[in-house]
């Protein structure tokens, strides 16, 4: 391989800097970014949010019950927790989708 020329190095640095700026502008800024989608896309997003929280918390409760031998106490506790977390996630996403409806 040959050593890159100074012009090639400068061009590479310029492209790299441009790519970094583009990446930084699209990264997490502390706010939930929601793309403009149709009603069906929004409904799917909200339903996935609540079901995922329910299943993750329920699975964690089931696993802990199996491990600790406390059937079905932790499963019930974590399923209830999953419902609360799911509703909270749906509220956050709905608020981000419709910020005008949630003005204080």
GUNU-199713 format. One record per residue (C-alpha): residue number from 1; residue in three letters; z, x, y. Coordinates in nm, 3 decimals. Layout:
<atoms>
<atom><pos>NUM</pos><code>ALA</code><up>Z</up><east>X</east><north>Y</north></atom>
...
</atoms>
This chain:
<atoms>
<atom><pos>1</pos><code>UNK</code><up>0.000</up><east>0.000</east><north>0.000</north></atom>
<atom><pos>2</pos><code>UNK</code><up>-0.063</up><east>0.105</east><north>0.353</north></atom>
<atom><pos>3</pos><code>UNK</code><up>0.188</up><east>0.102</east><north>0.635</north></atom>
<atom><pos>4</pos><code>UNK</code><up>0.134</up><east>-0.187</east><north>0.882</north></atom>
<atom><pos>5</pos><code>UNK</code><up>0.008</up><east>-0.098</east><north>1.225</north></atom>
<atom><pos>6</pos><code>UNK</code><up>0.223</up><east>-0.155</east><north>1.534</north></atom>
<atom><pos>7</pos><code>UNK</code><up>0.001</up><east>-0.449</east><north>1.630</north></atom>
<atom><pos>8</pos><code>UNK</code><up>0.056</up><east>-0.609</east><north>1.288</north></atom>
<atom><pos>9</pos><code>UNK</code><up>0.431</up><east>-0.557</east><north>1.323</north></atom>
<atom><pos>10</pos><code>UNK</code><up>0.433</up><east>-0.722</east><north>1.667</north></atom>
<atom><pos>11</pos><code>UNK</code><up>0.225</up><east>-1.013</east><north>1.538</north></atom>
<atom><pos>12</pos><code>UNK</code><up>0.461</up><east>-1.056</east><north>1.244</north></atom>
<atom><pos>13</pos><code>UNK</code><up>0.767</up><east>-1.049</east><north>1.470</north></atom>
<atom><pos>14</pos><code>UNK</code><up>0.610</up><east>-1.311</east><north>1.698</north></atom>
<atom><pos>15</pos><code>UNK</code><up>0.531</up><east>-1.540</east><north>1.404</north></atom>
<atom><pos>16</pos><code>UNK</code><up>0.879</up><east>-1.489</east><north>1.261</north></atom>
<atom><pos>17</pos><code>UNK</code><up>1.044</up><east>-1.575</east><north>1.593</north></atom>
<atom><pos>18</pos><code>UNK</code><up>0.828</up><east>-1.886</east><north>1.627</north></atom>
<atom><pos>19</pos><code>UNK</code><up>0.922</up><east>-1.996</east><north>1.276</north></atom>
<atom><pos>20</pos><code>UNK</code><up>1.294</up><east>-1.938</east><north>1.347</north></atom>
<atom><pos>21</pos><code>UNK</code><up>1.277</up><east>-2.146</east><north>1.665</north></atom>
<atom><pos>22</pos><code>UNK</code><up>1.101</up><east>-2.426</east><north>1.481</north></atom>
<atom><pos>23</pos><code>UNK</code><up>1.359</up><east>-2.416</east><north>1.201</north></atom>
<atom><pos>24</pos><code>UNK</code><up>1.654</up><east>-2.416</east><north>1.442</north></atom>
<atom><pos>25</pos><code>UNK</code><up>1.519</up><east>-2.711</east><north>1.635</north></atom>
<atom><pos>26</pos><code>UNK</code><up>1.501</up><east>-2.919</east><north>1.319</north></atom>
<atom><pos>27</pos><code>UNK</code><up>1.839</up><east>-2.832</east><north>1.173</north></atom>
<atom><pos>28</pos><code>UNK</code><up>2.167</up><east>-3.017</east><north>1.181</north></atom>
<atom><pos>29</pos><code>UNK</code><up>2.288</up><east>-3.089</east><north>1.533</north></atom>
<atom><pos>30</pos><code>UNK</code><up>2.597</up><east>-3.293</east><north>1.448</north></atom>
<atom><pos>31</pos><code>UNK</code><up>2.415</up><east>-3.624</east><north>1.455</north></atom>
<atom><pos>32</pos><code>UNK</code><up>2.267</up><east>-3.817</east><north>1.168</north></atom>
<atom><pos>33</pos><code>UNK</code><up>1.892</up><east>-3.809</east><north>1.200</north></atom>
<atom><pos>34</pos><code>UNK</code><up>1.715</up><east>-4.121</east><north>1.078</north></atom>
<atom><pos>35</pos><code>UNK</code><up>1.341</up><east>-4.148</east><north>1.065</north></atom>
<atom><pos>36</pos><code>UNK</code><up>1.175</up><east>-4.468</east><north>1.174</north></atom>
<atom><pos>37</pos><code>UNK</code><up>1.092</up><east>-4.648</east><north>0.853</north></atom>
<atom><pos>38</pos><code>UNK</code><up>1.018</up><east>-5.002</east><north>0.755</north></atom>
<atom><pos>39</pos><code>UNK</code><up>1.270</up><east>-5.263</east><north>0.653</north></atom>
<atom><pos>40</pos><code>UNK</code><up>1.226</up><east>-5.190</east><north>0.283</north></atom>
<atom><pos>41</pos><code>UNK</code><up>1.290</up><east>-4.820</east><north>0.336</north></atom>
<atom><pos>42</pos><code>UNK</code><up>1.604</up><east>-4.895</east><north>0.531</north></atom>
<atom><pos>43</pos><code>UNK</code><up>1.728</up><east>-5.138</east><north>0.266</north></atom>
<atom><pos>44</pos><code>UNK</code><up>1.671</up><east>-4.880</east><north>-0.007</north></atom>
<atom><pos>45</pos><code>UNK</code><up>1.852</up><east>-4.616</east><north>0.195</north></atom>
<atom><pos>46</pos><code>UNK</code><up>2.155</up><east>-4.839</east><north>0.249</north></atom>
<atom><pos>47</pos><code>UNK</code><up>2.167</up><east>-4.950</east><north>-0.115</north></atom>
<atom><pos>48</pos><code>UNK</code><up>2.140</up><east>-4.592</east><north>-0.239</north></atom>
<atom><pos>49</pos><code>UNK</code><up>2.424</up><east>-4.487</east><north>-0.008</north></atom>
<atom><pos>50</pos><code>UNK</code><up>2.664</up><east>-4.746</east><north>-0.146</north></atom>
<atom><pos>51</pos><code>UNK</code><up>2.562</up><east>-4.706</east><north>-0.512</north></atom>
<atom><pos>52</pos><code>UNK</code><up>2.582</up><east>-4.326</east><north>-0.499</north></atom>
<atom><pos>53</pos><code>UNK</code><up>2.934</up><east>-4.330</east><north>-0.356</north></atom>
<atom><pos>54</pos><code>UNK</code><up>3.040</up><east>-4.589</east><north>-0.614</north></atom>
<atom><pos>55</pos><code>UNK</code><up>2.896</up><east>-4.392</east><north>-0.907</north></atom>
<atom><pos>56</pos><code>UNK</code><up>3.020</up><east>-4.051</east><north>-0.793</north></atom>
<atom><pos>57</pos><code>UNK</code><up>3.376</up><east>-4.171</east><north>-0.736</north></atom>
<atom><pos>58</pos><code>UNK</code><up>3.374</up><east>-4.379</east><north>-1.054</north></atom>
<atom><pos>59</pos><code>UNK</code><up>3.244</up><east>-4.085</east><north>-1.256</north></atom>
<atom><pos>60</pos><code>UNK</code><up>3.509</up><east>-3.858</east><north>-1.110</north></atom>
<atom><pos>61</pos><code>UNK</code><up>3.780</up><east>-4.112</east><north>-1.196</north></atom>
<atom><pos>62</pos><code>UNK</code><up>3.650</up><east>-4.149</east><north>-1.551</north></atom>
<atom><pos>63</pos><code>UNK</code><up>3.639</up><east>-3.772</east><north>-1.597</north></atom>
<atom><pos>64</pos><code>UNK</code><up>3.993</up><east>-3.728</east><north>-1.466</north></atom>
<atom><pos>65</pos><code>UNK</code><up>4.115</up><east>-4.008</east><north>-1.693</north></atom>
<atom><pos>66</pos><code>UNK</code><up>3.957</up><east>-3.834</east><north>-1.993</north></atom>
<atom><pos>67</pos><code>UNK</code><up>4.104</up><east>-3.500</east><north>-1.894</north></atom>
<atom><pos>68</pos><code>UNK</code><up>4.455</up><east>-3.622</east><north>-1.806</north></atom>
<atom><pos>69</pos><code>UNK</code><up>4.477</up><east>-3.908</east><north>-2.059</north></atom>
<atom><pos>70</pos><code>UNK</code><up>4.566</up><east>-4.169</east><north>-1.796</north></atom>
<atom><pos>71</pos><code>UNK</code><up>4.311</up><east>-4.434</east><north>-1.895</north></atom>
<atom><pos>72</pos><code>UNK</code><up>4.209</up><east>-4.648</east><north>-1.693</north></atom>
<atom><pos>73</pos><code>UNK</code><up>4.435</up><east>-4.584</east><north>-1.395</north></atom>
<atom><pos>74</pos><code>UNK</code><up>4.234</up><east>-4.314</east><north>-1.217</north></atom>
<atom><pos>75</pos><code>UNK</code><up>3.904</up><east>-4.486</east><north>-1.296</north></atom>
<atom><pos>76</pos><code>UNK</code><up>4.021</up><east>-4.799</east><north>-1.115</north></atom>
<atom><pos>77</pos><code>UNK</code><up>4.160</up><east>-4.601</east><north>-0.823</north></atom>
<atom><pos>78</pos><code>UNK</code><up>3.843</up><east>-4.398</east><north>-0.780</north></atom>
<atom><pos>79</pos><code>UNK</code><up>3.615</up><east>-4.701</east><north>-0.820</north></atom>
<atom><pos>80</pos><code>UNK</code><up>3.805</up><east>-4.870</east><north>-0.536</north></atom>
<atom><pos>81</pos><code>UNK</code><up>3.781</up><east>-4.549</east><north>-0.335</north></atom>
<atom><pos>82</pos><code>UNK</code><up>3.407</up><east>-4.536</east><north>-0.409</north></atom>
<atom><pos>83</pos><code>UNK</code><up>3.364</up><east>-4.887</east><north>-0.271</north></atom>
<atom><pos>84</pos><code>UNK</code><up>3.542</up><east>-4.792</east><north>0.051</north></atom>
<atom><pos>85</pos><code>UNK</code><up>3.344</up><east>-4.469</east><north>0.088</north></atom>
<atom><pos>86</pos><code>UNK</code><up>3.017</up><east>-4.653</east><north>0.015</north></atom>
<atom><pos>87</pos><code>UNK</code><up>3.082</up><east>-4.917</east><north>0.279</north></atom>
<atom><pos>88</pos><code>UNK</code><up>3.177</up><east>-4.645</east><north>0.530</north></atom>
<atom><pos>89</pos><code>UNK</code><up>2.856</up><east>-4.452</east><north>0.454</north></atom>
<atom><pos>90</pos><code>UNK</code><up>2.649</up><east>-4.768</east><north>0.498</north></atom>
<atom><pos>91</pos><code>UNK</code><up>2.820</up><east>-4.831</east><north>0.831</north></atom>
<atom><pos>92</pos><code>UNK</code><up>2.743</up><east>-4.475</east><north>0.949</north></atom>
<atom><pos>93</pos><code>UNK</code><up>2.377</up><east>-4.498</east><north>0.846</north></atom>
<atom><pos>94</pos><code>UNK</code><up>2.335</up><east>-4.847</east><north>0.994</north></atom>
<atom><pos>95</pos><code>UNK</code><up>2.489</up><east>-4.726</east><north>1.317</north></atom>
<atom><pos>96</pos><code>UNK</code><up>2.245</up><east>-4.433</east><north>1.328</north></atom>
<atom><pos>97</pos><code>UNK</code><up>1.951</up><east>-4.661</east><north>1.251</north></atom>
<atom><pos>98</pos><code>UNK</code><up>2.041</up><east>-4.910</east><north>1.524</north></atom>
<atom><pos>99</pos><code>UNK</code><up>2.240</up><east>-4.731</east><north>1.795</north></atom>
<atom><pos>100</pos><code>UNK</code><up>2.179</up><east>-5.009</east><north>2.050</north></atom>
<atom><pos>101</pos><code>UNK</code><up>2.359</up><east>-5.263</east><north>1.831</north></atom>
<atom><pos>102</pos><code>UNK</code><up>2.675</up><east>-5.051</east><north>1.820</north></atom>
<atom><pos>103</pos><code>UNK</code><up>2.724</up><east>-4.969</east><north>2.187</north></atom>
<atom><pos>104</pos><code>UNK</code><up>3.087</up><east>-4.980</east><north>2.295</north></atom>
</atoms>
